[in-house]
Amino acid sequence: MESLWYSKLDDYVTIKTRPEEIVKQQCEHLRRITNGKVFAKVSKYKGDIEDYVERSHVVSTLEVFGHRKVDIQEKLGDVGTKPDDMYFAYEFYLTSPSTPKYRFRMMFFGYVSDQYPVTLILNSDIANEIGELERVVCASEEKFVSYLQKILNSKRIVSVIRALKTIAEQNDTLSN
């Protein structure tokens, strides 16, 4: 029997670059710009990246009809599981070799296997500054790059980078 598969799979439009690769490229640019004093990092994240509703047996002021809304900002860093194994989630943050235990989380981003749309969960300060909601959905690579540029050029990010760079430079001066 002959193959029943579509023979021209290459005819489909392919995505130029996966979202996490775009972010990793920007990480490398920041390392170069700051002479290795400040790092942006992207890492896989297995926890929830958005608020969710949790069933509850105890009724409290946070509960509505036996359910409790969980604010993900209160659980950041907790590891959970996504029901869909084809969901890819990443954390994007700033740090420095001089401040190894410090992370400034810029955003989470996630997508399913076809990569777009990409959901961004922004740091609230950044979202407010750029006039967006904390949850943004980018339907295409172009939209993702556009939002990424807004985020990376925000005053809040520039301020954190400057502070981390200053700390690194002061540590260099003290160690010489």
DOPAMAR-338478 format. One record per residue (C-alpha): residue number from 1; residue in one letter; z, x, y. Coordinates in Angstrom, 2 decimals, always signed. Example, Ala and Ser with C-alpha at 12.3 -4.5 7.8 and 13.67 -1.06 7.14 Angstrom:
r n 1&res a&w +7.80&u +12.30&v -4.50
r n 2&res s&w +7.14&u +13.67&v -1.06
# end
This chain:
r n 1&res m&w +0.00&u +0.00&v +0.00
r n 2&res e&w -0.75&u +1.23&v +3.52
r n 3&res s&w +1.91&u +1.74&v +6.19
r n 4&res l&w +2.94&u -1.38&v +8.03
r n 5&res w&w +4.50&u +0.57&v +10.89
r n 6&res y&w +2.92&u +0.48&v +14.32
r n 7&res s&w +0.80&u +3.63&v +14.23
r n 8&res k&w +0.78&u +4.39&v +17.96
r n 9&res l&w +4.48&u +4.74&v +18.70
r n 10&res d&w +3.61&u +7.39&v +21.30
r n 11&res d&w +1.88&u +4.68&v +23.35
r n 12&res y&w +5.28&u +3.36&v +24.44
r n 13&res v&w +6.71&u +4.63&v +27.70
r n 14&res t&w +9.35&u +7.18&v +26.94
r n 15&res i&w +12.40&u +7.79&v +29.04
r n 16&res k&w +12.12&u +11.11&v +30.81
r n 17&res t&w +15.73&u +12.19&v +30.52
r n 18&res r&w +18.84&u +10.64&v +28.98
r n 19&res p&w +21.44&u +9.66&v +31.60
r n 20&res e&w +23.97&u +12.23&v +30.38
r n 21&res e&w +21.34&u +14.99&v +30.64
r n 22&res i&w +20.66&u +14.04&v +34.26
r n 23&res v&w +24.39&u +14.29&v +34.96
r n 24&res k&w +24.68&u +17.61&v +33.08
r n 25&res q&w +21.91&u +19.05&v +35.27
r n 26&res q&w +23.93&u +18.08&v +38.33
r n 27&res c&w +26.99&u +19.74&v +36.82
r n 28&res e&w +25.06&u +22.99&v +36.59
r n 29&res h&w +23.88&u +22.67&v +40.21
r n 30&res l&w +27.47&u +22.24&v +41.44
r n 31&res r&w +28.66&u +25.28&v +39.47
r n 32&res r&w +25.90&u +27.33&v +41.10
r n 33&res i&w +26.50&u +25.94&v +44.62
r n 34&res t&w +30.24&u +26.69&v +44.46
r n 35&res n&w +29.83&u +30.07&v +42.71
r n 36&res g&w +31.78&u +28.76&v +39.73
r n 37&res k&w +34.78&u +27.70&v +41.82
r n 38&res v&w +34.33&u +23.97&v +41.11
r n 39&res f&w +32.97&u +22.30&v +38.00
r n 40&res a&w +31.62&u +18.85&v +37.41
r n 41&res k&w +31.85&u +17.90&v +33.76
r n 42&res v&w +30.47&u +15.13&v +31.64
r n 43&res s&w +32.03&u +14.36&v +28.31
r n 44&res k&w +31.75&u +11.68&v +25.68
r n 45&res y&w +34.33&u +8.98&v +26.08
r n 46&res k&w +35.50&u +6.73&v +23.27
r n 47&res g&w +37.75&u +4.39&v +25.23
r n 48&res d&w +36.90&u +1.21&v +27.05
r n 49&res i&w +35.32&u +1.78&v +30.46
r n 50&res e&w +35.73&u -1.74&v +31.86
r n 51&res d&w +38.49&u -4.32&v +32.20
r n 52&res y&w +38.85&u -6.58&v +29.18
r n 53&res v&w +40.91&u -9.51&v +27.95
r n 54&res e&w +43.54&u -8.86&v +25.30
r n 55&res r&w +45.09&u -11.61&v +23.20
r n 56&res s&w +48.81&u -11.73&v +23.63
r n 57&res h&w +51.75&u -13.47&v +21.99
r n 58&res v&w +54.15&u -12.95&v +24.90
r n 59&res v&w +53.67&u -14.99&v +28.05
r n 60&res s&w +54.25&u -13.11&v +31.31
r n 61&res t&w +53.03&u -13.25&v +34.90
r n 62&res l&w +49.91&u -11.28&v +33.94
r n 63&res e&w +48.94&u -13.67&v +31.17
r n 64&res v&w +46.67&u -16.65&v +31.47
r n 65&res f&w +46.61&u -19.13&v +28.56
r n 66&res g&w +47.92&u -16.61&v +26.05
r n 67&res h&w +45.48&u -13.86&v +27.11
r n 68&res r&w +46.17&u -10.87&v +29.28
r n 69&res k&w +43.57&u -9.21&v +31.47
r n 70&res v&w +43.81&u -5.45&v +30.99
r n 71&res d&w +42.95&u -3.42&v +34.07
r n 72&res i&w +41.17&u -0.38&v +32.69
r n 73&res q&w +42.42&u +1.69&v +35.64
r n 74&res e&w +45.91&u +1.36&v +34.11
r n 75&res k&w +44.71&u +2.62&v +30.71
r n 76&res l&w +42.45&u +5.50&v +31.70
r n 77&res g&w +42.47&u +8.16&v +29.09
r n 78&res d&w +43.63&u +5.90&v +26.26
r n 79&res v&w +41.27&u +6.16&v +23.35
r n 80&res g&w +39.96&u +2.95&v +21.85
r n 81&res t&w +36.90&u +1.87&v +19.98
r n 82&res k&w +33.85&u -0.08&v +21.00
r n 83&res p&w +32.73&u -2.85&v +18.71
r n 84&res d&w +29.15&u -1.67&v +19.01
r n 85&res d&w +28.65&u +1.74&v +17.38
r n 86&res m&w +25.43&u +2.16&v +19.33
r n 87&res y&w +27.24&u +2.25&v +22.66
r n 88&res f&w +27.33&u +5.63&v +24.39
r n 89&res a&w +30.03&u +6.15&v +27.01
r n 90&res y&w +30.68&u +9.18&v +29.20
r n 91&res e&w +33.24&u +10.32&v +31.71
r n 92&res f&w +32.08&u +12.27&v +34.78
r n 93&res y&w +34.71&u +14.25&v +36.67
r n 94&res l&w +35.45&u +17.25&v +38.89
r n 95&res t&w +37.78&u +20.08&v +38.01
r n 96&res s&w +38.21&u +23.79&v +38.66
r n 97&res p&w +39.16&u +26.88&v +36.66
r n 98&res s&w +42.05&u +27.22&v +39.14
r n 99&res t&w +43.27&u +23.70&v +38.36
r n 100&res p&w +42.64&u +23.31&v +34.61
r n 101&res k&w +44.88&u +20.23&v +34.22
r n 102&res y&w +43.41&u +18.39&v +37.22
r n 103&res r&w +40.53&u +15.94&v +36.92
r n 104&res f&w +39.03&u +13.81&v +39.62
r n 105&res r&w +37.18&u +11.09&v +37.75
r n 106&res m&w +34.09&u +10.03&v +39.71
r n 107&res m&w +32.89&u +7.46&v +37.23
r n 108&res f&w +32.32&u +6.35&v +33.71
r n 109&res f&w +28.84&u +5.47&v +32.56
r n 110&res g&w +27.58&u +3.89&v +29.40
r n 111&res y&w +24.56&u +2.41&v +27.74
r n 112&res v&w +23.28&u +1.15&v +24.42
r n 113&res s&w +20.72&u +2.96&v +22.29
r n 114&res d&w +17.74&u +2.21&v +24.51
r n 115&res q&w +19.49&u +4.00&v +27.44
r n 116&res y&w +18.67&u +1.55&v +30.23
r n 117&res p&w +20.27&u -0.33&v +31.77
r n 118&res v&w +23.15&u +2.09&v +32.40
r n 119&res t&w +26.48&u +0.65&v +33.49
r n 120&res l&w +28.46&u +2.72&v +36.00
r n 121&res i&w +32.17&u +2.19&v +36.55
r n 122&res l&w +32.89&u +3.93&v +39.84
r n 123&res n&w +36.09&u +5.34&v +41.25
r n 124&res s&w +37.28&u +2.60&v +43.64
r n 125&res d&w +37.38&u +4.91&v +46.69
r n 126&res i&w +33.78&u +5.95&v +46.09
r n 127&res a&w +32.65&u +2.37&v +45.46
r n 128&res n&w +34.21&u +1.23&v +48.73
r n 129&res e&w +32.73&u +4.12&v +50.67
r n 130&res i&w +29.16&u +3.58&v +49.46
r n 131&res g&w +29.45&u -0.19&v +49.81
r n 132&res e&w +29.17&u -1.05&v +46.11
r n 133&res l&w +31.26&u -2.85&v +43.56
r n 134&res e&w +33.15&u -0.69&v +41.09
r n 135&res r&w +30.76&u -1.88&v +38.37
r n 136&res v&w +27.07&u -1.14&v +38.97
r n 137&res v&w +24.21&u -1.71&v +36.55
r n 138&res c&w +21.17&u +0.56&v +36.90
r n 139&res a&w +18.10&u -0.97&v +35.28
r n 140&res s&w +16.01&u +2.20&v +35.38
r n 141&res e&w +16.23&u +5.98&v +35.53
r n 142&res e&w +15.16&u +5.85&v +39.17
r n 143&res k&w +18.04&u +3.50&v +40.07
r n 144&res f&w +20.49&u +5.67&v +38.12
r n 145&res v&w +19.40&u +8.80&v +39.99
r n 146&res s&w +19.60&u +6.94&v +43.30
r n 147&res y&w +23.19&u +5.81&v +42.66
r n 148&res l&w +24.14&u +9.23&v +41.36
r n 149&res q&w +22.91&u +10.78&v +44.61
r n 150&res k&w +24.97&u +8.30&v +46.67
r n 151&res i&w +28.04&u +9.13&v +44.61
r n 152&res l&w +27.62&u +12.90&v +44.75
r n 153&res n&w +27.04&u +12.81&v +48.51
r n 154&res s&w +29.99&u +10.56&v +49.28
r n 155&res k&w +32.63&u +11.86&v +51.68
r n 156&res r&w +35.26&u +11.43&v +48.98
r n 157&res i&w +33.44&u +13.72&v +46.55
r n 158&res v&w +32.68&u +16.30&v +49.23
r n 159&res s&w +36.37&u +16.26&v +50.21
r n 160&res v&w +37.55&u +16.80&v +46.62
r n 161&res i&w +35.02&u +19.62&v +46.09
r n 162&res r&w +36.13&u +21.34&v +49.30
r n 163&res a&w +39.79&u +21.05&v +48.30
r n 164&res l&w +39.16&u +22.45&v +44.81
r n 165&res k&w +37.06&u +25.28&v +46.23
r n 166&res t&w +39.77&u +26.15&v +48.77
r n 167&res i&w +42.42&u +26.26&v +46.03
r n 168&res a&w +40.18&u +28.52&v +43.92
r n 169&res e&w +39.51&u +30.86&v +46.84
r n 170&res q&w +43.23&u +31.03&v +47.71
r n 171&res n&w +44.03&u +31.85&v +44.06
r n 172&res d&w +41.39&u +34.59&v +44.16
r n 173&res t&w +42.95&u +36.06&v +47.31
r n 174&res l&w +46.46&u +35.99&v +45.81
r n 175&res s&w +45.33&u +37.69&v +42.61
r n 176&res n&w +43.59&u +40.57&v +44.47
# end
